[in-house]
Amino acid sequence: MSVPATSQQLKMLKQAGILVQRNTGKMVYYSFANPEVEGVITSLLSNIIEKI
């Protein structure tokens, strides 16, 4: 995925309230806004990886 496409996806996830953004100097860090969302996504990814 290109950098502009990744930025657009991150922007959409932030607007939806799924991610929060923290700026430190030139660096931008993203994290899940809600630990429950993180758990759900982690579980989904684990299930997908098991099936590969």
N, CA, C and O of each residue as an XYZ file, in Angstrom:
208
protein
N       0.853     -1.167      0.000
C       0.000      0.000      0.000
C       0.903      1.236      0.000
O       1.915      1.269      0.701
N       0.545      2.225     -0.769
C       1.345      3.443     -0.850
C       1.176      4.289      0.409
O       0.225      4.110      1.170
N       2.107      5.209      0.615
C       2.042      6.092      1.785
C       0.762      6.933      1.773
O       0.099      7.034      2.805
N       0.393      7.542      0.637
C      -0.860      8.308      0.641
C      -2.091      7.454      0.966
O      -2.995      7.905      1.669
N      -2.121      6.224      0.453
C      -3.261      5.343      0.724
C      -3.306      4.964      2.200
O      -4.380      4.912      2.800
N      -2.140      4.699      2.783
C      -2.073      4.379      4.209
C      -2.533      5.558      5.049
O      -3.285      5.383      6.007
N      -2.091      6.748      4.700
C      -2.506      7.954      5.423
C      -4.009      8.147      5.353
O      -4.638      8.531      6.340
N      -4.590      7.879      4.183
C      -6.036      8.022      4.011
C      -6.783      7.018      4.890
O      -7.792      7.364      5.504
N      -6.294      5.780      4.953
C      -6.932      4.760      5.787
C      -6.838      5.126      7.270
O      -7.813      4.986      8.009
N      -5.669      5.592      7.699
C      -5.502      6.007      9.093
C      -6.437      7.174      9.428
O      -7.021      7.217     10.510
N      -6.571      8.108      8.501
C      -7.470      9.252      8.708
C      -8.913      8.780      8.896
O      -9.622      9.271      9.775
N      -9.339      7.833      8.072
C     -10.705      7.321      8.169
C     -10.929      6.595      9.500
O     -11.976      6.755     10.128
N      -9.948      5.802      9.926
C     -10.067      5.092     11.203
C     -10.083      6.068     12.379
O     -10.772      5.840     13.374
N      -9.331      7.142     12.260
C      -9.323      8.177     13.309
C     -10.665      8.901     13.362
O     -11.198      9.144     14.445
N     -11.208      9.244     12.206
C     -12.506      9.925     12.156
C     -13.623      9.041     12.689
O     -14.600      9.540     13.247
N     -13.482      7.729     12.520
C     -14.491      6.793     13.008
C     -14.361      6.529     14.508
O     -15.198      5.849     15.101
N     -13.308      7.070     15.110
C     -13.113      6.899     16.546
C     -12.459      5.579     16.917
O     -12.472      5.187     18.083
N     -11.884      4.888     15.934
C     -11.225      3.610     16.198
C      -9.786      3.827     16.656
O      -9.282      3.096     17.509
N      -9.129      4.837     16.085
C      -7.749      5.151     16.439
C      -7.649      6.523     17.080
O      -8.489      7.393     16.853
N      -6.616      6.703     17.880
C      -6.239      8.017     18.385
C      -4.814      8.286     17.932
O      -4.027      7.358     17.745
N      -4.488      9.553     17.758
C      -3.189      9.961     17.238
C      -2.432     10.732     18.305
O      -3.001     11.545     19.034
N      -1.109     10.454     18.382
C      -0.242     11.200     19.300
C       0.971     11.642     18.492
O       1.627     10.824     17.847
N       1.264     12.926     18.529
C       2.409     13.476     17.805
C       3.554     13.711     18.779
O       3.364     14.280     19.854
N       4.751     13.265     18.390
C       5.963     13.509     19.166
C       7.028     13.976     18.186
O       7.613     13.172     17.459
N       7.274     15.276     18.171
C       8.213     15.811     17.183
C       7.690     15.539     15.785
O       6.557     15.889     15.456
N       8.528     14.907     14.958
C       8.132     14.579     13.590
C       7.398     13.251     13.497
O       6.848     12.918     12.447
N       7.385     12.497     14.577
C       6.763     11.172     14.576
C       5.286     11.256     14.945
O       4.883     12.072     15.773
N       4.496     10.406     14.321
C       3.074     10.295     14.625
C       2.814      8.851     15.046
O       3.182      7.915     14.336
N       2.182      8.678     16.197
C       1.878      7.354     16.720
C       0.369      7.170     16.762
O      -0.365      8.075     17.159
N      -0.083      6.009     16.358
C      -1.504      5.678     16.397
C      -1.711      4.516     17.355
O      -0.886      3.605     17.438
N      -2.816      4.561     18.070
C      -3.188      3.450     18.942
C      -4.705      3.330     18.920
O      -5.414      4.238     18.485
N      -5.186      2.182     19.403
C      -6.626      1.981     19.438
C      -7.249      2.870     20.503
O      -6.702      3.010     21.597
N      -8.383      3.467     20.188
C      -9.064      4.352     21.121
C      -9.680      3.581     22.275
O      -9.860      4.127     23.364
N     -10.003      2.320     22.046
C     -10.692      1.509     23.044
C     -10.003      0.144     23.128
O      -9.854     -0.530     22.108
N      -9.586     -0.272     24.319
C      -8.923     -1.575     24.448
C      -9.791     -2.750     23.977
O      -9.261     -3.764     23.523
N     -11.100     -2.620     24.080
C     -11.988     -3.689     23.609
C     -11.894     -3.857     22.100
O     -11.934     -4.980     21.597
N     -11.770     -2.757     21.378
C     -11.619     -2.814     19.920
C     -10.309     -3.512     19.579
O     -10.250     -4.331     18.662
N      -9.273     -3.185     20.317
C      -7.976     -3.830     20.102
C      -8.096     -5.347     20.286
O      -7.539     -6.117     19.503
N      -8.817     -5.767     21.311
C      -9.006     -7.194     21.562
C      -9.748     -7.884     20.433
O      -9.377     -8.984     20.025
N     -10.779     -7.256     19.934
C     -11.562     -7.832     18.832
C     -10.700     -7.963     17.573
O     -10.714     -9.003     16.913
N      -9.965     -6.924     17.248
C      -9.133     -6.956     16.040
C      -8.015     -7.987     16.196
O      -7.701     -8.707     15.248
N      -7.418     -8.062     17.374
C      -6.374     -9.054     17.624
C      -6.928    -10.466     17.458
O      -6.276    -11.321     16.858
N      -8.118    -10.715     17.980
C      -8.742    -12.034     17.831
C      -9.027    -12.361     16.365
O      -8.774    -13.477     15.911
N      -9.543    -11.399     15.642
C      -9.826    -11.618     14.220
C      -8.553    -11.945     13.451
O      -8.526    -12.883     12.654
N      -7.501    -11.172     13.692
C      -6.244    -11.425     12.990
C      -5.667    -12.785     13.356
O      -5.129    -13.480     12.494
N      -5.771    -13.170     14.613
C      -5.275    -14.482     15.046
C      -6.015    -15.597     14.317
O      -5.399    -16.563     13.866
N      -7.327    -15.467     14.202
C      -8.127    -16.474     13.494
C      -7.772    -16.545     12.025
O      -7.709    -17.633     11.451
N      -7.541    -15.405     11.413
C      -7.163    -15.377      9.997
C      -5.807    -16.035      9.801
O      -5.631    -16.825      8.874
N      -4.851    -15.720     10.658
C      -3.503    -16.277     10.542
C      -3.539    -17.802     10.728
O      -2.822    -18.523     10.035
N      -4.352    -18.287     11.641
C      -4.468    -19.735     11.865
C      -4.954    -20.454     10.614
O      -4.586    -21.606     10.384
N      -5.768    -19.799      9.809
C      -6.355    -20.436      8.638
C      -5.439    -20.379      7.419
O      -5.697    -21.035      6.410
N      -4.397    -19.612      7.516
C      -3.470    -19.472      6.360
C      -2.506    -20.639      6.343
O      -1.649    -20.718      5.463
